[in-house]
Amino acid sequence: MAAGVALEAAPLFTRGWFKVQYVRGVVIVGALVVINLFTWSGYPWVIWPAGALIAIELIRRLGVRPQ
């Protein structure tokens, strides 16, 4: 429930270059980390979805830009 509230409040945390998408990404990864900690079974599975989100953003940022 806290992650949902934080996603809605993301525009309140933006300053300068730090965009709403970054705040929402941090909230999502943070929620996944908390879920991983509460359901701990000896393996940090959160690295896979967090890594995928980071990789998607990097590909989007470094992709070919139209001229």
PyRosetta script that sets phi, psi and omega in degrees:
from pyrosetta import init, pose_from_sequence

init()
pose = pose_from_sequence("MAAGVALEAAPLFTRGWFKVQYVRGVVIVGALVVINLFTWSGYPWVIWPAGALIAIELIRRLGVRPQ")
pose.set_psi(1, -37.6)
pose.set_omega(1, 179.9)
pose.set_phi(2, -65.2)
pose.set_psi(2, -35.5)
pose.set_omega(2, 178.6)
pose.set_phi(3, -65.4)
pose.set_psi(3, -38.6)
pose.set_omega(3, 177.3)
pose.set_phi(4, -63.1)
pose.set_psi(4, -42.2)
pose.set_omega(4, 177.7)
pose.set_phi(5, -65.6)
pose.set_psi(5, -41.7)
pose.set_omega(5, 179.9)
pose.set_phi(6, -66.0)
pose.set_psi(6, -35.5)
pose.set_omega(6, 177.0)
pose.set_phi(7, -64.4)
pose.set_psi(7, -39.5)
pose.set_omega(7, 178.6)
pose.set_phi(8, -71.6)
pose.set_psi(8, -30.2)
pose.set_omega(8, -178.4)
pose.set_phi(9, -89.4)
pose.set_psi(9, 3.3)
pose.set_omega(9, -176.5)
pose.set_phi(10, -53.8)
pose.set_psi(10, -40.6)
pose.set_omega(10, 179.4)
pose.set_phi(11, -61.6)
pose.set_psi(11, -21.8)
pose.set_omega(11, 179.2)
pose.set_phi(12, -72.1)
pose.set_psi(12, -20.8)
pose.set_omega(12, -176.2)
pose.set_phi(13, -98.1)
pose.set_psi(13, 0.7)
pose.set_omega(13, -176.6)
pose.set_phi(14, -84.5)
pose.set_psi(14, 136.2)
pose.set_omega(14, 177.2)
pose.set_phi(15, -142.4)
pose.set_psi(15, 125.7)
pose.set_omega(15, 174.4)
pose.set_phi(16, 60.0)
pose.set_psi(16, -119.1)
pose.set_omega(16, -175.6)
pose.set_phi(17, -78.7)
pose.set_psi(17, -15.6)
pose.set_omega(17, -176.2)
pose.set_phi(18, -79.2)
pose.set_psi(18, 102.2)
pose.set_omega(18, -172.1)
pose.set_phi(19, -85.3)
pose.set_psi(19, 166.1)
pose.set_omega(19, -179.9)
pose.set_phi(20, -60.3)
pose.set_psi(20, -37.3)
pose.set_omega(20, -179.6)
pose.set_phi(21, -61.9)
pose.set_psi(21, -37.1)
pose.set_omega(21, 178.8)
pose.set_phi(22, -67.1)
pose.set_psi(22, -42.8)
pose.set_omega(22, 179.3)
pose.set_phi(23, -62.2)
pose.set_psi(23, -44.6)
pose.set_omega(23, 179.8)
pose.set_phi(24, -65.1)
pose.set_psi(24, -36.8)
pose.set_omega(24, 175.8)
pose.set_phi(25, -63.0)
pose.set_psi(25, -42.9)
pose.set_omega(25, 178.2)
pose.set_phi(26, -63.8)
pose.set_psi(26, -40.1)
pose.set_omega(26, 179.0)
pose.set_phi(27, -64.0)
pose.set_psi(27, -43.8)
pose.set_omega(27, -179.5)
pose.set_phi(28, -64.3)
pose.set_psi(28, -46.5)
pose.set_omega(28, 179.2)
pose.set_phi(29, -64.3)
pose.set_psi(29, -39.9)
pose.set_omega(29, 177.5)
pose.set_phi(30, -62.2)
pose.set_psi(30, -41.3)
pose.set_omega(30, 177.9)
pose.set_phi(31, -64.3)
pose.set_psi(31, -40.6)
pose.set_omega(31, 177.8)
pose.set_phi(32, -64.5)
pose.set_psi(32, -37.8)
pose.set_omega(32, 177.9)
pose.set_phi(33, -63.6)
pose.set_psi(33, -43.6)
pose.set_omega(33, 179.5)
pose.set_phi(34, -63.6)
pose.set_psi(34, -42.9)
pose.set_omega(34, 177.7)
pose.set_phi(35, -62.0)
pose.set_psi(35, -42.0)
pose.set_omega(35, 178.5)
pose.set_phi(36, -62.0)
pose.set_psi(36, -40.3)
pose.set_omega(36, 179.7)
pose.set_phi(37, -66.9)
pose.set_psi(37, -38.6)
pose.set_omega(37, -179.3)
pose.set_phi(38, -75.2)
pose.set_psi(38, -24.9)
pose.set_omega(38, -179.6)
pose.set_phi(39, -111.0)
pose.set_psi(39, 33.6)
pose.set_omega(39, -173.6)
pose.set_phi(40, -60.7)
pose.set_psi(40, 128.9)
pose.set_omega(40, 176.6)
pose.set_phi(41, -128.0)
pose.set_psi(41, 16.5)
pose.set_omega(41, 177.7)
pose.set_phi(42, 100.8)
pose.set_psi(42, -1.9)
pose.set_omega(42, -179.0)
pose.set_phi(43, -133.5)
pose.set_psi(43, 128.5)
pose.set_omega(43, 179.5)
pose.set_phi(44, -80.5)
pose.set_psi(44, 78.3)
pose.set_omega(44, -177.2)
pose.set_phi(45, -66.9)
pose.set_psi(45, -14.2)
pose.set_omega(45, -177.3)
pose.set_phi(46, -65.3)
pose.set_psi(46, -19.7)
pose.set_omega(46, -179.4)
pose.set_phi(47, -64.6)
pose.set_psi(47, -28.8)
pose.set_omega(47, -178.3)
pose.set_phi(48, -72.9)
pose.set_psi(48, -53.3)
pose.set_omega(48, 178.3)
pose.set_phi(49, -67.8)
pose.set_psi(49, -36.1)
pose.set_omega(49, 178.1)
pose.set_phi(50, -65.9)
pose.set_psi(50, -41.9)
pose.set_omega(50, 177.6)
pose.set_phi(51, -63.8)
pose.set_psi(51, -38.3)
pose.set_omega(51, 177.6)
pose.set_phi(52, -64.7)
pose.set_psi(52, -42.9)
pose.set_omega(52, 177.8)
pose.set_phi(53, -62.5)
pose.set_psi(53, -41.9)
pose.set_omega(53, 179.2)
pose.set_phi(54, -67.0)
pose.set_psi(54, -41.9)
pose.set_omega(54, 179.6)
pose.set_phi(55, -64.1)
pose.set_psi(55, -41.2)
pose.set_omega(55, 178.3)
pose.set_phi(56, -61.6)
pose.set_psi(56, -43.2)
pose.set_omega(56, 179.4)
pose.set_phi(57, -66.2)
pose.set_psi(57, -40.1)
pose.set_omega(57, 178.2)
pose.set_phi(58, -64.9)
pose.set_psi(58, -42.0)
pose.set_omega(58, 177.6)
pose.set_phi(59, -63.2)
pose.set_psi(59, -41.3)
pose.set_omega(59, 178.8)
pose.set_phi(60, -64.5)
pose.set_psi(60, -39.9)
pose.set_omega(60, -179.5)
pose.set_phi(61, -71.4)
pose.set_psi(61, -39.4)
pose.set_omega(61, -175.0)
pose.set_phi(62, -93.4)
pose.set_psi(62, 1.3)
pose.set_omega(62, -178.3)
pose.set_phi(63, -65.8)
pose.set_psi(63, 172.0)
pose.set_omega(63, -179.3)
pose.set_phi(64, -70.1)
pose.set_psi(64, 131.2)
pose.set_omega(64, 179.8)
pose.set_phi(65, -103.0)
pose.set_psi(65, 138.2)
pose.set_omega(65, 178.2)
pose.set_phi(66, -66.9)
pose.set_psi(66, 148.1)
pose.set_omega(66, -176.9)
pose.set_phi(67, -97.6)
pose.dump_pdb("model.pdb")
